[in-house]
Every structure is written in C-alpha cells, then in structure tokens.
Amino acid sequence: MRIRRVNIDELPLLQDIERAAGHCFREVGMPEIAEDDPLPVSELARYLGNELAWVAVDSADVPAAYLIAEHVDGNLHVEQVSVHPDQARRAVGRALLNHVAEHAAAGGVPAVTLTTFADVPWNAPYYTRCGFRLLDDSGIGPGLREIRRQEAAHGLDRWPRTCMIRDL
C-alpha cells in the first residue's frame, strides 16, 4: 500500500470505507456505532483543505483506508482512521498512523493524539501497540476536552472512551 494525499473526488469513497469499517462494531455489541453515519463530504473536505487527509491506496490507486487529522492543543490529533475490512490485519492502519507521526514530527509537532474506545480490541489496545499511551486527565488540554465533550454529546460515552498520545 502506498500513502498519499486524498483527492477531492475520493471523499465519497472515504465515507464508503468508514461505513464498511464500522460493521465490525456489531460483533462487539456496538450496533449504534456500526449504524452511525460517516462524516459529511463537506466536513471531510475541510481536512483535505487543511492538507491533513491521507489515503492508503492499492496497486490500482484505489483508496482502501484513510486518516484525517487536525491541530489540537499544539499536537496533531487523529480525528478518524478507517481501514476497509478487506484490508484489515495488513498493517495498513499502522502505516497511516506512522505516516501522520512522520508528518507531525517534520513540522515540529511534539505528539499525535486521538480518542478511542478503551475496550475494543482494534481501538485502544491496538493503538498501544502502535506507540500510543493513555493520557491521564492532567495531560488533556482544552481542545481535547472539547472533542471529548462533543463525543459525549454524540452518545459515544455509552462505552468507555479514552484519550491517547504518541510522543514524537
């Protein structure tokens, strides 16, 4: 898989990838997550406009996974990373996470953050294997607190959530 910036005409494909990736949440008793709508194209375009949207593409240059990020509290925050189930367990997500970490480090950003489900195997435990660690309350800045507030308002706190950081 090769990683490159997202093209504007691929934004609907990102939605398809997110929908497909969400289906696995049914298997762990989280059907509401599986049925949640992906981000609107207009919002995905904002990440593209900020040059913080990447895809992992197959040999035909078709996106199989994506990652979008934004600057939060002086760090680069992973807003969403989704891998199509057909490409799961092939280190595609890890490659995207490493790519965003390299991008952040090249820009002098000290860390990459994300929020995730604490008990879902391909969430917090996976991110730990990718070099992230749990962030305690004292390390959570105002921007990350606002993200967590928005997640709670969206109903995501029905399941344990956590903030994580990967120091660069």
C-alpha positions as CSV (number, residue, x, y, z in Angstrom):
1,M,0.0,0.0,0.0
2,R,1.1,3.5,-0.9
3,I,0.1,6.5,1.2
4,R,-0.8,9.8,-0.5
5,R,-3.0,12.9,0.0
6,V,-6.7,12.5,-0.6
7,N,-8.1,13.8,-3.9
8,I,-11.4,15.7,-3.7
9,D,-13.3,13.3,-5.9
10,E,-12.4,10.5,-3.4
11,L,-14.3,12.0,-0.5
12,P,-17.4,9.8,-1.1
13,L,-15.1,6.7,-1.1
14,L,-13.9,7.7,2.4
15,Q,-17.5,7.5,3.5
16,D,-17.8,4.1,2.0
17,I,-14.6,2.9,3.8
18,E,-15.9,4.3,7.1
19,R,-19.3,2.5,6.6
20,A,-17.6,-0.8,5.8
21,A,-15.1,-0.5,8.7
22,G,-18.0,0.3,11.1
23,H,-19.7,-3.0,10.6
24,C,-17.2,-4.8,12.8
25,F,-18.6,-2.9,15.8
26,R,-21.8,-5.1,15.6
27,E,-19.6,-8.1,16.6
28,V,-18.7,-6.4,19.9
29,G,-22.2,-5.3,20.8
30,M,-22.0,-1.8,19.5
31,P,-24.5,-1.7,16.6
32,E,-25.1,2.0,17.1
33,I,-21.5,2.7,16.1
34,A,-21.9,0.4,13.1
35,E,-25.0,2.4,12.0
36,D,-23.6,5.8,12.7
37,D,-23.3,8.0,9.6
38,P,-19.9,8.8,8.3
39,L,-18.7,12.4,8.3
40,P,-20.3,14.5,5.6
41,V,-18.3,15.2,2.4
42,S,-18.2,18.9,3.4
43,E,-16.5,18.1,6.6
44,L,-14.1,15.7,5.0
45,A,-13.3,18.4,2.5
46,R,-12.2,20.7,5.4
47,Y,-9.5,18.2,6.3
48,L,-8.5,18.0,2.7
49,G,-8.3,21.7,2.5
50,N,-6.0,21.8,5.6
51,E,-3.8,19.2,3.9
52,L,-4.4,16.8,6.8
53,A,-6.1,13.9,4.9
54,W,-4.3,10.8,3.6
55,V,-5.3,7.6,2.0
56,A,-3.6,4.2,1.7
57,V,-4.2,3.1,-1.9
58,D,-3.9,-0.3,-3.6
59,S,-1.9,-1.1,-6.7
60,A,-4.7,0.4,-8.8
61,D,-4.5,3.7,-6.8
62,V,-7.9,3.0,-5.2
63,P,-8.2,4.1,-1.5
64,A,-8.5,1.2,1.0
65,A,-8.0,3.2,4.1
66,Y,-7.8,6.8,5.3
67,L,-6.8,9.1,8.1
68,I,-7.8,12.6,8.8
69,A,-6.2,14.9,11.4
70,E,-6.3,18.4,12.8
71,H,-4.2,20.5,15.1
72,V,-5.4,20.4,18.7
73,D,-3.6,21.7,21.7
74,G,-0.3,22.0,19.8
75,N,-0.4,18.4,18.7
76,L,-1.7,16.7,15.6
77,H,-5.0,14.9,16.5
78,V,-6.2,11.9,14.6
79,E,-9.9,12.6,14.1
80,Q,-10.6,9.4,12.1
81,V,-8.7,6.4,10.8
82,S,-10.6,3.8,9.0
83,V,-9.5,0.7,7.1
84,H,-11.8,-1.2,4.8
85,P,-12.3,-4.7,6.3
86,D,-10.9,-6.3,3.1
87,Q,-7.5,-4.8,4.1
88,A,-7.7,-5.4,7.8
89,R,-4.7,-7.1,9.5
90,R,-2.3,-6.0,6.9
91,A,-0.7,-3.1,8.9
92,V,-2.5,-0.5,6.7
93,G,-3.8,1.4,9.8
94,R,-0.3,1.3,11.4
95,A,1.2,2.7,8.2
96,L,-1.2,5.6,8.2
97,L,-0.5,6.3,11.9
98,N,3.2,6.2,11.2
99,H,2.8,8.5,8.2
100,V,0.9,11.1,10.3
101,A,3.5,10.8,13.0
102,E,6.3,11.5,10.5
103,H,4.3,14.4,9.1
104,A,3.9,15.8,12.5
105,A,7.5,15.4,13.5
106,A,8.7,17.0,10.3
107,G,6.5,20.0,11.2
108,G,8.0,20.2,14.7
109,V,4.8,19.0,16.3
110,P,5.6,17.2,19.6
111,A,2.9,14.5,19.6
112,V,-0.1,12.8,18.0
113,T,-3.3,12.4,20.0
114,L,-6.5,10.5,19.4
115,T,-9.6,9.5,21.3
116,T,-10.9,6.0,21.1
117,F,-12.9,3.2,22.7
118,A,-11.0,1.8,25.7
119,D,-12.1,-1.8,25.5
120,V,-12.5,-2.5,21.7
121,P,-9.5,-4.7,20.6
122,W,-8.8,-2.7,17.4
123,N,-9.0,0.6,19.3
124,A,-7.1,1.4,22.5
125,P,-5.2,-2.0,22.7
126,Y,-4.2,-1.6,19.0
127,Y,-3.1,2.0,19.4
128,T,-1.0,1.0,22.4
129,R,0.8,-1.5,20.1
130,C,1.3,1.4,17.6
131,G,3.2,3.5,20.2
132,F,0.3,5.4,21.9
133,R,-0.1,5.6,25.6
134,L,-3.1,6.5,27.8
135,L,-3.3,10.2,28.6
136,D,-4.4,11.0,32.1
137,D,-6.7,13.9,32.9
138,S,-3.8,16.2,33.8
139,G,-2.4,15.9,30.3
140,I,-5.7,16.7,28.5
141,G,-5.7,20.2,27.1
142,P,-8.8,22.3,26.4
143,G,-9.1,21.3,22.7
144,L,-9.0,17.6,23.6
145,R,-11.5,18.2,26.4
146,E,-13.8,19.9,23.8
147,I,-13.5,16.9,21.5
148,R,-14.4,14.6,24.4
149,R,-17.4,16.8,25.2
150,Q,-18.6,16.6,21.6
151,E,-18.2,12.8,21.6
152,A,-20.2,12.5,24.8
153,A,-22.9,14.7,23.3
154,H,-23.0,12.4,20.3
155,G,-23.5,9.4,22.7
156,L,-20.1,7.8,22.4
157,D,-19.7,7.8,26.2
158,R,-22.1,4.9,26.4
159,W,-19.0,2.8,26.1
160,P,-15.7,3.6,27.9
161,R,-13.6,6.1,26.0
162,T,-10.0,7.3,26.5
163,C,-7.5,9.8,25.2
164,M,-4.2,8.6,23.9
165,I,-0.9,10.2,22.9
166,R,2.1,9.2,20.9
167,D,5.1,11.4,21.8
168,L,7.4,12.1,18.8
